[in-house]
């Protein structure tokens, strides 16, 4: 696998000429996500100050936001990763935002099921492992969106399993790559969050390069590997 600086350089090369287009995609995604976050914040503040917000209403709002995350924002993030993977491979035939929604609609059901299965695993690991297991498995499942895009024949459960196999011994490498963006993250925060519109595609594109390298290294004969997972 390459160094963090190599992956960042490759991501910048991929995004050259597409920075603003991918920033718009991130803006659309974050606007949708912020809508549900705003609802949660409003209900929490309203309940805190006794603004006629019953516990039942607050509970229903929290449940709604959880379901919305599983049914909309989570799968939409998967689709954004798939769109940037297409951009990395020079196979993007429309705008990044348009590609995000195309990937979203085409794989929506598989994305939702994968999100539900992954969330169940991460939640079950949260308290017994004091959050450590949740972090580890969140990295083990980072290849799931790409695998669902590349292999339509894979079920969500099979994609989760194959992602765990691929990431065995490489979770730390991906963590270090994520951490290498910490300076850019601080700058994005100082820009009142505006910089996140460019930082998110930057990080996700570096992740796309990481995935393709990992795929070449761990899935030398992709068809046989996929069939092996499907047979288990």
Protein Blocks (a to p, Z undefined) as FASTA:
>chain_A
ZZfklmmmmmmmmmgoplmmmmmmmmmmmmmmmmmmmmmmmmmmmmmnopopafklmmmm
mmmmmmmmmmmmmmmmmmmmmmmmmmmnopafbdfklmmmmmmmmmmmmmmmmmmmmmmm
mmmmmmmnnommmmmmmmmmmmmmmmmmmmmmbcfklmmmmmmmmmgoplmmmmmmmmmm
mmmmmmmmmnnommmmmmmmmmmmmmmmmmmmmmmmmmmplmlmmmmmmmZZ
